[in-house]
């Protein structure tokens, strides 16, 4: 082409799950190289690479969705903020789920978006400008890093230690500068599945207040939250809870909304994709102070005008009507996590570092081999498609491996943290999405891992 494109976009990594990516030709080749029809085959290909619901929503949900799509009024523009019925239903559900009794979250503090990714993007556009910094724990969700790269926002990695992958508040504080605009947390995490405790989230909230910044909390399922810059405050701390509904029942995921001053520093990202099994309908939300949402509205008016209306109508009904189905789905996902961990305990060298929500983060036994090489062999040799750990962090060109091996607490500074990442990223297999396959399918995995162990030394090591 003879015209130029945005240089920030040229610097952005291509998405690893689409055909335009430079990574996908390799990932696709891993799967295509596996011949499930051969006499030595271990059976059909098992795809554990992408976290998607394994079944559609209930039949009544689907029927209502068809009816809603046929209504003339749902073909018209709707409220930029989202339809009133959905925002009101969501506010009531948030207050119930998070145990908020005073200073409840109001419908006016919610804006509905075309998915959690758009929620995150609109927050970042509203929050920061090119050259500002955002602290992002690694391993990270690649769409978040891509969004920041496109906007010219500098990503400051907050490296999380294996095997728990919990972010350190002390390390985060050492990374804050005058340019910091946000800290983003994702719980349950994508890609690791790590779940952050209420105490840890409150520690980050205290950090945000101490430095005049905001907290952004997010995840991949119903309980998605992001924190962005609020009002005149210098920066924000954010969290994402997309996979909220896939936590154990009982206590609320966190009690941040019970704090009287949460509106001063908290921005919450919410997603309906996984918990309602409608990722293709793209529906998410932002929960924040009305002051901050005033700025988000400007961004969304240019990006979506209004979210798709048929799905809004049905989800407003489903929030209350399908709670039992969602709870049953949560129990099934938790059972798969337990079964998968037990299954891998019987395979030499393979270890589930952490797991939660849709994901498990697994360490492989081949110490001298990168996660990408192991992922390629899993696909081509034993028919298991996964994403390697190197897909969930910064590029590592010209980084000394040995720097990571020898890290200690005092080394976690802005100048050295990236150098600590490579060896772990390469020696950790990476994300396995175990929620979209049955337990029967998961039970096929150990035999395939054992086969890879047996043939590994005979395979090319490059």
C-alpha positions, 0 to 999 in steps of 0.5 A: 500500500502507498499510504502510512498507518498509525506507527503505534499500531505497527508496534502492537503485537498481532492477536495470537488467536486470529489468522492475521497474527504472525503467531497463528501460522505456527499455532495452526501448524501445530494442530494441522501436523497432528494426524488423528487418523493415523494408526499411532494417533491418540485420538481426536485433537483436543483444543485447550487454547481458548476459553469459550463456553462449552455449551450454549445458554439455556433454551429459554434464553435462546428463545427470548433472544430470537424474540427480542431480535425480531422486535422493531424497537431493538433495531433502533438506536438505544441509550449510549449508557445501555438500556435502563432495564439491564443497568438496573438489574445489574446494579441490584445483582452487584449489590447482592453479590458483593454484599453492599448495604450502604451507599449501593451501586446505582444504575447511573454508575454503570455503562454497558459496552460491547464486551469487556474488551471494549470496556477496557479500551474505553477506560484506557482512552478516557484515562491516559494519553500517549507517554503515560504509564500503566502497571500491568501484572504479567503474565497478562491478557494479550488484548489488554497489552495490545490496547495499551500499545495502540494508544502509546501508553507505556506498559510497566510489567509487574512480574508475579512469582510462580507458582501462585502468581499473586501480584506484590503490592510492594513491588507495584509501589516501587514502579509508580512514577509521576507518569503512572495512571493506573494499575490493572488487576485481573481476578480470576486471572487470564491467563493463569487463573490465579484468584486474588484475596480480598485482603490483597485487593484492599492492600492495592486499594490502600496503595491507590489512595496513598498515591492518589491513583485509581484501582482497576479490577477486571477478569473474564466473566460476570465479575469483571472489573477495571479501575481507571483514573477518576476525576482529577486524580493523577492515576488509577488502579484497575481490576478485571473480574470477568470470571467472577461467577466461577468462584466458589460460592459463599463470601463475596469475591471482594468487599471493595464496593462496601468501602464508602470511598470506592468511587474515588479510586475504583473502576470495575469491568464486567463481562456477560460472555462466559457466565451467560455463554454469549461471547458472540453477542459482545456484552460487558459493562463498566462500573465507576463514579458518575464523574468518570463515566461522563468521560467514558461516555464521550469515548463510547459515543465514538466507538459503539453509539449503543450496545446491541439491544436484543442481548441487553433485553434478554440478559436483564431478564436472565440476571435473576432468572438463570441464577441456578443455571449459572451456579450449576455451571460454576460448580461444574467448572470448579469440578473440572479444575479439581479433576485436572489437577488430580490428573496431572499429579499422576504425570511425571514432570507436569505441574499445575502451578495455579488454576481458576475460572476457565484456566490452568497454568501448567509448568512443563518438565523440559527445562532446556526447552521453551514453552513455544517449542513444547506447545508445538510438540503437544499439538503436532505429536499428541494432539493437544493445542495450548497457548505457550507462556511467551504469548502472555508477556513482553518480547524478550529479544536480547534479554539475558536468561540468567538474570531471571534465574537469579532474581531475589526480592530486592531485584524487582525494580523498574530497570530489572523486572523485564529481565526476570521474565524470560526463563519462567515464561519459556519454562512454563507451558502456559494457558490451558483452557479446561472449561470448554471441554468435558471431564471425559476429554480432560481424562485423555490428557495424561496419557498424551503427556506421558507419550510426549515424555516418552518421545521427547528426546527423539524429537528435533529440539528446534 
